[in-house]
């Protein structure tokens, strides 16, 4: 499996390599922060799950077309997301009350169209 893609020109291969480096670098700060703080309260479990599933699909596609760069790119994302998800699961299991309303913030919209914050404000 070649590192570069023979189906595109040299300029595009350079962009592919730059994109892979950026993807690696963009994941490092969040992984380090999660490790240091052991907190993932601002991460949606749904986001983390979908990110893993989507990138695993990309890895399967990359394997099918023999694209080492896409495999590397998406594997880095899956590994960093699995790492963050590990802390998310630990945080959820350690919470005293396991309630969907307490797991997510305003990114969860109730069927009524109210956000979690709206629902909690009405309960007070």
Protein Blocks (a to p, Z undefined) as FASTA:
>chain_A
ZZbdfkbcfklmmmmmmmmmmmmmmmmmmmmmmmmnopaklpcfklmmmmmmmmmmmmmm
mmmnopaklmmmmmmmmmmmmmmmmmmmmmmmmpmbdcfklmpcfkbccfkopafklmmm
mmZZ
